[in-house]
Amino acid sequence: MKPKFLKIILGTILTSLLIVFTSCQQVPTDQIITIRSAYNTGWVEELFQTEVVNIGLEKLGYKVEKPKQIDYPALYISIANGDLDYSVVYYQPQHKKFFENAGGSEKLEGVGNLTPNGNSGYQIDKKTADKYNITNIEQLKDSEIAKLFDSDKDGKANLVGCNPGWACELTIEHHLQAYELEDTVEHNRGQYTILLADAVTRYQKGEPIIYYAYNPHWISAVLKPGEDVVWLEVPFTSLPEPMENLTEKDTSVDGKNFGLPKVYQSIVANKKFLENNPVAKKWFELVEISVADMNEESLRIKEGENQEEDIWRHAQEWVENNQEKYDSWLEIARKSTN
């Protein structure tokens, strides 16, 4: 073979190898955007939702840090200050005050509808409800009715409530005053999940129970509304700030006034981060996990699959089970530009 042709062949081979080598290179580290997220301390269901979102972010080319655990009010402040980029914890309208106190729409933005159509209110065991014809929480003004739910024998009903500092804690306290229940009902505050587990144990023993219920949550999979427990109505709608302007229409489900607004869970993110990352913003707008899927996940967590590696596996399984829909969201997000 002539030297001239040999040089041409070798040059072509080297050029081809260079193209292949270059195409296999990672994007330079300084061009990869790292995303920082967090969820509420101890609320592992939110870690599951975060992992579902983060898997998508990684597929879109971002690097994601391990999610942190931060309590609610501080979590919003961290996002507003730019110490975090986003969280899945924006429950509306319950967290409106957290949102506003952290800087409001100047620093934060709510995006998407991550888990739509949630609801909350008060539930009691169906056996007691049927036996004493209890349909409205106002009936607990009657001390004899209230004593049915007295688990610590102090003469008051023991209402399983929320963690101190949560929005639902303030709403329950408001309701006890508005419905004149302070003399007959005691609000048991603490670790919500632990308090609920105790209530389930009492239910299994045949004892009456009353508790604040949030859906999605494992409680709806363990004690099924309509079978094991029933929702209580309220005499009228009354809510604390910043929900004081909501009406009966806002707090009613299927014609029954539960006293608390329907729950819409969105992603809350740093506003500047969203402005600089339209692909991530579009992803936040699209990703969605149903209430039924969240109830199932919450039950798996409650039954012992509650370690970080379990939650990561659950998130991967959820993505695989919803692959076609998930991939379509990713494709739309990739096309987003400023």
C-alpha positions as CSV (number, residue, x, y, z in Angstrom):
1,M,0.0,0.0,0.0
2,K,1.3,3.4,-0.9
3,P,2.4,5.7,2.0
4,K,-0.1,8.4,0.8
5,F,-3.1,6.1,1.1
6,L,-1.8,4.6,4.4
7,K,-1.7,8.1,5.9
8,I,-5.3,8.8,4.7
9,I,-6.5,5.5,6.2
10,L,-4.7,6.1,9.5
11,G,-6.0,9.7,9.7
12,T,-9.6,8.5,9.1
13,I,-9.2,5.9,11.9
14,L,-7.8,8.4,14.4
15,T,-10.5,10.9,13.6
16,S,-13.2,8.3,14.1
17,L,-11.6,7.2,17.4
18,L,-11.4,10.8,18.5
19,I,-15.1,11.3,17.8
20,V,-16.1,8.2,19.7
21,F,-13.9,9.2,22.6
22,T,-15.3,12.7,22.7
23,S,-18.9,11.5,22.6
24,C,-18.3,9.3,25.6
25,Q,-17.0,12.0,27.8
26,Q,-19.0,13.3,30.8
27,V,-20.2,16.9,30.8
28,P,-17.5,18.9,32.6
29,T,-18.2,18.9,36.4
30,D,-18.5,22.7,36.5
31,Q,-21.4,22.6,34.0
32,I,-23.5,20.1,36.0
33,I,-26.1,21.7,38.2
34,T,-26.5,20.2,41.7
35,I,-30.0,20.2,43.1
36,R,-30.5,20.3,46.9
37,S,-33.8,19.1,48.4
38,A,-35.3,18.4,51.9
39,Y,-38.4,16.9,53.5
40,N,-40.0,17.2,56.9
41,T,-38.2,15.5,59.7
42,G,-39.5,12.0,60.3
43,W,-42.2,12.2,57.5
44,V,-40.7,9.4,55.4
45,E,-43.6,9.5,52.8
46,E,-42.2,12.8,51.7
47,L,-38.8,11.2,51.2
48,F,-40.5,8.7,48.8
49,Q,-42.0,11.6,46.8
50,T,-38.7,13.4,46.8
51,E,-36.9,10.3,45.4
52,V,-39.5,10.0,42.6
53,V,-38.8,13.6,41.7
54,N,-35.0,13.3,42.0
55,I,-34.8,10.2,39.8
56,G,-36.3,12.3,37.0
57,L,-34.0,15.2,37.7
58,E,-31.0,12.9,37.3
59,K,-32.4,11.6,34.0
60,L,-32.6,15.2,32.9
61,G,-28.9,15.7,33.5
62,Y,-28.9,17.2,37.0
63,K,-26.9,16.0,40.0
64,V,-28.9,15.6,43.1
65,E,-27.7,15.7,46.7
66,K,-29.0,13.3,49.3
67,P,-32.3,14.9,50.6
68,K,-32.0,16.5,54.1
69,Q,-34.5,16.4,56.9
70,I,-35.7,19.8,58.2
71,D,-38.8,20.8,60.2
72,Y,-41.5,22.7,58.3
73,P,-41.1,26.4,59.1
74,A,-37.3,26.2,58.8
75,L,-37.5,24.2,55.6
76,Y,-39.4,27.0,53.8
77,I,-36.8,29.6,55.1
78,S,-33.9,27.4,53.8
79,I,-35.5,27.3,50.3
80,A,-36.2,31.1,50.4
81,N,-32.6,31.8,51.4
82,G,-31.1,29.6,48.6
83,D,-29.7,27.0,51.0
84,L,-32.1,24.5,49.3
85,D,-33.6,24.4,45.9
86,Y,-36.9,22.7,46.4
87,S,-39.1,20.5,48.5
88,V,-42.3,18.4,48.0
89,V,-43.9,19.8,51.1
90,Y,-46.1,22.6,49.8
91,Y,-49.5,21.7,51.2
92,Q,-52.1,24.2,50.2
93,P,-53.8,26.0,51.8
94,Q,-52.4,24.7,55.1
95,H,-48.8,25.9,54.5
96,K,-49.7,29.3,53.1
97,K,-48.5,30.9,56.4
98,F,-45.1,29.1,56.2
99,F,-44.8,30.2,52.6
100,E,-45.6,33.9,53.3
101,N,-43.5,34.1,56.4
102,A,-40.4,32.8,54.5
103,G,-40.6,35.6,51.9
104,G,-43.7,34.7,49.9
105,S,-43.8,35.0,46.1
106,E,-40.7,37.2,45.9
107,K,-38.5,34.3,47.0
108,L,-40.6,31.2,46.5
109,E,-42.9,29.6,44.0
110,G,-45.4,26.7,44.2
111,V,-45.2,24.4,41.2
112,G,-47.4,21.6,39.9
113,N,-49.8,19.4,41.8
114,L,-47.7,16.5,43.0
115,T,-50.4,14.6,44.9
116,P,-53.8,16.0,44.1
117,N,-57.2,15.5,45.7
118,G,-56.2,14.9,49.3
119,N,-58.5,15.6,52.2
120,S,-58.4,15.8,56.0
121,G,-60.8,15.9,59.0
122,Y,-61.9,14.0,62.1
123,Q,-62.7,10.3,62.2
124,I,-64.1,7.9,64.8
125,D,-64.6,4.2,64.8
126,K,-67.7,3.1,63.0
127,K,-69.0,0.8,65.8
128,T,-69.2,3.7,68.3
129,A,-70.6,6.1,65.6
130,D,-73.4,3.6,64.8
131,K,-74.2,2.7,68.4
132,Y,-74.5,6.3,69.6
133,N,-75.5,7.9,66.3
134,I,-72.5,10.2,66.3
135,T,-72.2,12.1,63.0
136,N,-70.9,15.6,64.0
137,I,-67.9,16.6,66.2
138,E,-70.2,19.1,67.9
139,Q,-71.9,16.2,69.7
140,L,-68.7,15.9,71.8
141,K,-69.9,18.9,73.7
142,D,-72.0,16.3,75.6
143,S,-69.6,15.1,78.3
144,E,-71.2,11.6,78.2
145,I,-70.4,11.3,74.5
146,A,-66.9,12.7,75.0
147,K,-66.2,10.2,77.8
148,L,-66.6,7.4,75.3
149,F,-63.3,8.4,73.8
150,D,-61.5,9.0,77.2
151,S,-58.4,6.8,77.0
152,D,-56.5,8.3,80.0
153,K,-59.5,8.5,82.3
154,D,-59.5,12.2,83.0
155,G,-63.1,12.7,81.9
156,K,-62.2,14.2,78.4
157,A,-62.2,12.7,75.0
158,N,-58.6,12.0,73.8
159,L,-58.4,13.4,70.2
160,V,-55.3,12.2,68.4
161,G,-53.8,15.3,66.9
162,C,-50.7,16.6,65.2
163,N,-47.1,17.4,65.9
164,P,-46.5,20.7,67.7
165,G,-45.8,23.4,65.0
166,W,-47.7,21.7,62.2
167,A,-50.5,23.7,60.6
168,C,-53.0,21.0,61.5
169,E,-52.1,21.5,65.2
170,L,-53.2,25.1,65.0
171,T,-56.4,24.2,63.1
172,I,-57.4,21.6,65.7
173,E,-56.8,24.1,68.5
174,H,-58.9,26.6,66.7
175,H,-61.7,24.1,66.2
176,L,-61.8,23.1,69.8
177,Q,-62.5,26.7,70.7
178,A,-64.8,27.5,67.8
179,Y,-67.0,24.5,68.5
180,E,-66.9,24.9,72.3
181,L,-65.2,21.6,72.9
182,E,-62.3,22.7,75.2
183,D,-64.1,21.5,78.3
184,T,-64.8,18.0,77.0
185,V,-62.0,17.3,74.4
186,E,-58.3,17.0,75.0
187,H,-55.9,17.5,72.0
188,N,-53.2,14.9,72.2
189,R,-50.1,16.4,70.5
190,G,-46.9,14.6,69.8
191,Q,-45.4,12.4,67.1
192,Y,-48.4,11.9,64.8
193,T,-47.4,8.5,63.5
194,I,-46.8,7.1,67.0
195,L,-50.1,8.5,68.3
196,L,-52.0,7.0,65.4
197,A,-50.3,3.6,65.9
198,D,-51.5,3.7,69.5
199,A,-55.1,4.5,68.3
200,V,-55.0,1.6,65.9
201,T,-54.0,-0.7,68.8
202,R,-56.9,0.6,70.9
203,Y,-59.3,0.1,68.0
204,Q,-58.1,-3.5,67.6
205,K,-59.0,-4.0,71.3
206,G,-62.5,-2.8,70.6
207,E,-62.0,0.6,72.2
208,P,-63.6,3.8,70.8
209,I,-61.1,6.2,69.0
210,I,-61.2,9.7,67.6
211,Y,-58.4,11.2,65.6
212,Y,-57.4,13.8,63.0
213,A,-57.0,12.0,59.7
214,Y,-55.0,13.1,56.7
215,N,-55.4,11.4,53.3
216,P,-53.0,10.3,51.7
217,H,-51.6,8.4,54.7
218,W,-51.4,4.8,55.8
219,I,-54.2,5.2,58.3
220,S,-56.7,5.2,55.4
221,A,-55.3,1.8,54.3
222,V,-55.4,0.3,57.8
223,L,-58.7,1.8,59.0
224,K,-60.9,2.1,55.9
225,P,-63.4,5.0,55.8
226,G,-66.9,3.6,55.6
227,E,-65.9,0.2,56.9
228,D,-63.8,0.7,60.0
229,V,-64.2,4.4,60.7
230,V,-66.4,7.3,59.6
231,W,-65.7,11.0,59.0
232,L,-67.3,13.5,61.4
233,E,-69.0,16.6,60.0
234,V,-68.6,20.0,61.7
235,P,-71.4,22.4,62.6
236,F,-69.9,25.2,60.4
237,T,-66.7,26.2,58.7
238,S,-64.2,28.1,60.9
239,L,-60.5,28.2,60.2
240,P,-57.5,30.2,61.6
241,E,-55.3,32.5,59.6
242,P,-54.5,32.4,56.7
243,M,-57.5,30.2,55.9
244,E,-60.1,32.3,57.6
245,N,-61.8,33.3,54.4
246,L,-62.5,29.8,53.2
247,T,-66.2,28.7,53.1
248,E,-68.2,25.6,53.5
249,K,-67.7,24.9,49.8
250,D,-64.0,24.7,50.4
251,T,-64.2,22.3,53.3
252,S,-66.9,19.9,52.0
253,V,-66.5,16.5,50.3
254,D,-69.4,14.8,48.7
255,G,-71.8,17.2,50.4
256,K,-70.4,16.7,53.9
257,N,-68.6,19.5,55.7
258,F,-65.4,18.0,57.2
259,G,-64.2,21.4,58.5
260,L,-60.8,21.3,56.8
261,P,-60.0,22.3,53.2
262,K,-59.2,19.9,50.5
263,V,-55.4,19.3,50.3
264,Y,-53.3,20.1,47.3
265,Q,-49.7,19.1,47.6
266,S,-47.3,21.0,45.3
267,I,-43.6,21.4,45.1
268,V,-42.2,24.6,46.6
269,A,-39.0,25.9,45.1
270,N,-36.6,28.9,45.2
271,K,-37.8,31.4,42.6
272,K,-34.4,32.2,41.2
273,F,-33.6,28.5,40.8
274,L,-36.8,28.0,38.8
275,E,-35.9,31.0,36.6
276,N,-32.5,29.6,35.9
277,N,-33.7,26.0,35.4
278,P,-36.7,25.9,33.1
279,V,-36.2,22.1,32.5
280,A,-36.5,21.4,36.2
281,K,-39.4,23.7,36.6
282,K,-41.3,22.0,33.8
283,W,-40.5,18.6,35.4
284,F,-41.9,19.9,38.7
285,E,-45.1,21.0,36.9
286,L,-45.6,17.5,35.4
287,V,-44.7,14.8,37.9
288,E,-47.7,13.5,39.8
289,I,-48.3,10.6,42.3
290,S,-51.9,9.6,43.1
291,V,-53.4,9.5,46.5
292,A,-54.0,5.7,46.2
293,D,-50.3,5.2,45.4
294,M,-49.3,7.3,48.4
295,N,-51.6,5.4,50.7
296,E,-50.0,2.1,49.5
297,E,-46.5,3.5,50.0
298,S,-47.4,4.9,53.5
299,L,-48.6,1.4,54.5
300,R,-45.4,-0.2,53.3
301,I,-43.5,2.2,55.4
302,K,-45.7,1.7,58.4
303,E,-45.2,-2.1,58.1
304,G,-41.4,-1.8,58.4
305,E,-40.0,-1.0,55.0
306,N,-39.0,2.4,56.4
307,Q,-35.3,2.7,55.9
308,E,-33.7,5.0,53.3
309,E,-32.7,2.1,51.1
310,D,-36.3,0.8,51.2
311,I,-37.7,4.1,50.2
312,W,-35.2,4.4,47.3
313,R,-36.3,0.9,46.1
314,H,-39.9,1.9,46.4
315,A,-39.3,5.0,44.3
316,Q,-37.6,3.0,41.6
317,E,-40.4,0.5,41.6
318,W,-43.0,3.2,41.3
319,V,-41.1,4.7,38.3
320,E,-40.9,1.3,36.6
321,N,-44.7,0.7,37.2
322,N,-45.4,4.1,35.6
323,Q,-42.7,4.1,33.0
324,E,-44.6,5.2,30.0
325,K,-46.2,8.2,31.7
326,Y,-42.9,9.0,33.5
327,D,-40.9,9.0,30.2
328,S,-43.5,11.2,28.6
329,W,-43.1,13.8,31.3
330,L,-39.3,13.6,30.9
331,E,-39.6,14.1,27.1
332,I,-41.7,17.3,27.6
333,A,-39.4,18.6,30.3
334,R,-36.3,18.2,28.0
335,K,-37.9,20.5,25.4
336,S,-38.4,23.3,27.9
337,T,-36.3,26.5,27.4
338,N,-36.3,30.0,29.0
